[in-house]
Amino acid sequence: MPGTALDPTFEAVVRRHLKRLDGDAPIPPDVPLKDLGLDSMEAVELVFDLEDELDLALPDEAMTAETFASADRLWQAVCAARTRVTAAGS
């Protein structure tokens, strides 16, 4: 987020799971996702949706409260997972 272009697909998927985010309001990069309506069940669904939509797998070690603390943290985990996929395919 700060200084990083957000993948529109990532933003659309995350937005679907944030019940307390107003309409087309930008996703605040550092606001706790739980404050925007993400609970533990929604987080599980969010992971499945991100993996399907972005064609990646978030590793088990990324499944922490810290990863889901904010959109910025989650974006970092997605970027790291993409880097691992790219490196593995080289």
VENPEVEN-V673319 format. One record per residue. N is the residue number from 1. RES is the residue in one letter. PHI is phi as a letter, one per 40 degrees, with the letter a starting at -180 (NA if undefined). PSI is psi in whole degrees, -180 to 180 (none if undefined). D_LAST is the distance of its C-alpha to the last C-alpha in Angstrom with 2 decimals. Layout:
# VENPEVEN-V673319
n=N res=RES phi=PHI psi=PSI d_last=D_LAST
n=N res=RES phi=PHI psi=PSI d_last=D_LAST
This chain:
# VENPEVEN-V673319
n=1 res=M phi=NA psi=-80 d_last=27.01
n=2 res=P phi=d psi=117 d_last=28.88
n=3 res=G phi=g psi=1 d_last=27.19
n=4 res=T phi=b psi=132 d_last=24.28
n=5 res=A phi=c psi=129 d_last=24.32
n=6 res=L phi=c psi=132 d_last=24.58
n=7 res=D phi=c psi=126 d_last=22.68
n=8 res=P phi=c psi=-33 d_last=25.64
n=9 res=T phi=c psi=-44 d_last=24.42
n=10 res=F phi=d psi=-49 d_last=24.07
n=11 res=E phi=c psi=-43 d_last=27.53
n=12 res=A phi=c psi=-42 d_last=29.07
n=13 res=V phi=c psi=-48 d_last=27.90
n=14 res=V phi=c psi=-44 d_last=29.09
n=15 res=R phi=d psi=-39 d_last=32.30
n=16 res=R phi=c psi=-23 d_last=33.23
n=17 res=H phi=b psi=0 d_last=33.46
n=18 res=L phi=b psi=92 d_last=35.50
n=19 res=K phi=c psi=-25 d_last=39.08
n=20 res=R phi=b psi=13 d_last=40.69
n=21 res=L phi=c psi=125 d_last=38.78
n=22 res=D phi=c psi=130 d_last=41.11
n=23 res=G phi=f psi=-112 d_last=40.23
n=24 res=D phi=c psi=18 d_last=38.05
n=25 res=A phi=c psi=142 d_last=38.23
n=26 res=P phi=c psi=151 d_last=35.04
n=27 res=I phi=c psi=117 d_last=33.26
n=28 res=P phi=c psi=129 d_last=34.29
n=29 res=P phi=c psi=-27 d_last=31.27
n=30 res=D phi=b psi=5 d_last=33.21
n=31 res=V phi=c psi=135 d_last=35.74
n=32 res=P phi=d psi=131 d_last=35.34
n=33 res=L phi=c psi=-30 d_last=34.04
n=34 res=K phi=c psi=-31 d_last=36.85
n=35 res=D phi=c psi=-20 d_last=39.32
n=36 res=L phi=c psi=6 d_last=37.96
n=37 res=G phi=h psi=7 d_last=38.53
n=38 res=L phi=c psi=115 d_last=35.42
n=39 res=D phi=b psi=-179 d_last=36.70
n=40 res=S phi=c psi=-37 d_last=34.96
n=41 res=M phi=c psi=-41 d_last=35.15
n=42 res=E phi=c psi=-35 d_last=33.78
n=43 res=A phi=c psi=-40 d_last=30.90
n=44 res=V phi=c psi=-47 d_last=29.91
n=45 res=E phi=c psi=-38 d_last=30.18
n=46 res=L phi=c psi=-44 d_last=28.22
n=47 res=V phi=d psi=-49 d_last=25.24
n=48 res=F phi=d psi=-44 d_last=25.37
n=49 res=D phi=c psi=-43 d_last=25.76
n=50 res=L phi=c psi=-44 d_last=22.92
n=51 res=E phi=c psi=-42 d_last=20.52
n=52 res=D phi=c psi=-49 d_last=21.90
n=53 res=E phi=c psi=-34 d_last=22.16
n=54 res=L phi=b psi=0 d_last=18.83
n=55 res=D phi=f psi=58 d_last=16.86
n=56 res=L phi=a psi=173 d_last=15.65
n=57 res=A phi=b psi=121 d_last=17.09
n=58 res=L phi=c psi=128 d_last=18.88
n=59 res=P phi=c psi=157 d_last=18.93
n=60 res=D phi=d psi=-37 d_last=22.40
n=61 res=E phi=c psi=-13 d_last=22.72
n=62 res=A phi=c psi=-8 d_last=22.61
n=63 res=M phi=c psi=70 d_last=25.65
n=64 res=T phi=b psi=163 d_last=28.21
n=65 res=A phi=c psi=-33 d_last=31.10
n=66 res=E phi=c psi=-39 d_last=29.52
n=67 res=T phi=c psi=-38 d_last=26.52
n=68 res=F phi=c psi=13 d_last=29.12
n=69 res=A phi=c psi=-34 d_last=31.53
n=70 res=S phi=a psi=165 d_last=30.78
n=71 res=A phi=c psi=-37 d_last=28.69
n=72 res=D phi=c psi=-45 d_last=27.11
n=73 res=R phi=c psi=-41 d_last=26.07
n=74 res=L phi=c psi=-41 d_last=24.73
n=75 res=W phi=c psi=-41 d_last=22.76
n=76 res=Q phi=c psi=-41 d_last=21.23
n=77 res=A phi=c psi=-39 d_last=20.21
n=78 res=V phi=c psi=-45 d_last=18.68
n=79 res=C phi=c psi=-41 d_last=16.71
n=80 res=A phi=c psi=-40 d_last=15.52
n=81 res=A phi=c psi=-39 d_last=14.56
n=82 res=R phi=c psi=-40 d_last=12.59
n=83 res=T phi=c psi=-41 d_last=10.75
n=84 res=R phi=c psi=-39 d_last=10.04
n=85 res=V phi=c psi=-44 d_last=8.85
n=86 res=T phi=c psi=-44 d_last=6.47
n=87 res=A phi=c psi=-38 d_last=5.31
n=88 res=A phi=c psi=-30 d_last=5.55
n=89 res=G phi=c psi=-9 d_last=3.85
n=90 res=S phi=c psi=none d_last=0.00
